[in-house]
């Protein structure tokens, strides 16, 4: 069964969410593990057994004085089961680094919330054929000091930064190679067989091509997940 993570980012309002959530209830997604990551303000709007609830962020400390953030225990109380960490938008815009990401992962695991760690290379790194080196470095730095017995609870999302929201995708072979690098690092260094997702400019027109990648465990979908009809079309094409 493949994972499908819908990352709404900073989009939608009460009215569009109501219609969206109603449409999801009509969707047969039993063949995938569907995870909805809405804007923080609307976590409570998504409480349905037909999908799992994910968060787009978590505070790097357990509780206390950190204005504007949300704690892992608060997410757990809202029935959040998954949480994105390390997304390139937060790394670039909010200057989140590996040390901060590592602390978020630790706290999520403490509250039985599955971290979805996002990693990926820039266009320059891709063109210089440094993708494998970048992925290995990001994995090692973000997973430093994570308890070994918890490693198999972490999902990895490969998102080449240059493909996010651009309409450009790596070739299937490039994606397969990157996934293989990630799985190999996780197995050889941490002795786990990790689930690896792909994210970046996924849409109904290219999902069937992506489905041909054999070592892919699912998808992290941004813009294409904002319309229920588009998401439902993608879900129908996933095997």
Buried (B, 14 or more C-beta within 10 A) or exposed (E): EBBBBBBBBEBBEEEBBEEBBEBBEEBEBEEBBBBBBBBBEBBEBBEEEBBBBBBBBBBBBEEEEEEEBBBBBBBBEBEBBBBBBBBBBBBEEEEBEBEBBBBBBBBBBBBEBBBBBBBBBBEEBBEEEBBBEBBBBBBEBBBEEBEEEBBEBBBBBBBBBBBBEEEEBBEBEEBBBBBEBBBEBBEEEBEBEBBBBBBBBBBBEBBEEBBEBEEBBBBBBBBBBBEBEBBBBBBEBBE
